[in-house]
């Protein structure tokens, strides 16, 4: 039977869905603008992605404690509005003939910072809404929505780019944040905020992660895997759009179709856990997701290259669709409510800094060698990342998390 999580969860889920669809419709818009409109080289495209992530992560360091002390719904609404204004500035300046590479950098920083705050607030609020065994179901629904948006958004965005240009997809993304804010405003009932005396500072989030042996290994695994995968994202844009001259709709198709596997994986995640156990499934699919990216080393021009990307990304994303809800649930269950915002902020900041650092390094590698060679190196290094996965079984909730009072 389908688990019912309540009307407020449905409203939060709907708000998440609309902003996620907007984000994926605008998938690749900034790299595409940089390559096709501003004629930026490979290193500049990598720097665009990296600088936004790095500066946003640094600016977001004080955000964790700030979010923890406040009711989460107003924070989510405020961050949605900030992202709306930032993204809407791109089509406005483009129409005025004032769009520049520097503005794209600034918008990336503002949107990235707001996203970190929104993620911390929404994660803590999700723990407040969905407790116990419902948390894995809730995370699975969010994960499934993310992959459906990933499947539908890029092809739709590619079609819009072909008709209206890449800047208009950024406008669609901006509108999605406004709709998300309206959705969060519809949520009723209690909120959650840590008392000022109980809420630790952001370094406490890192201390909590590093103190728990399972969280520590999950943390290093997720940061490393995410960094190595994201390091190749701008290089794939340069390779496919710049060197191989894929049309925008094919580029969107290459990353949209595989996301169907993510939706399927997210739907299967809870069932596989119920049958085989959380630790076994997380370990198996944690290993599998590290194997497939190496297949991108065989990307070629034309239809063979398109098929290669679709197959490789499809296998990778299916594994991620199964793995991610389990890992997200384990993280929240091991974190008491008063630490949730700090832990999620510390996790997000670390991930973005790792991605930014590796994007710069891989941009240099691509400049010294080629985008395809740099992508291959990332795939080889990913083969070692499963060694960082937790080795303990079963993955039980830590004592500190068990002894903490319920959220709210």
NORKA-V604292 format. One record per helix or strand of 2 or more residues. SS is the DSSP state (A for helix, B for strand). FROM is the first residue (numbers start at 1). TO is the last residue. If there is no record, write none. Layout:
SS;FROM;TO / SS;FROM;TO
//
This chain:
A;7;25 / A;29;37 / A;42;68 / A;72;95 / A;101;129 / A;134;164 / A;166;185 / A;202;211 / A;213;231 / A;233;243 / A;248;256 / A;259;276 / A;278;298 / A;302;333 / A;337;368 / A;371;382 / A;385;388 / A;399;403
//
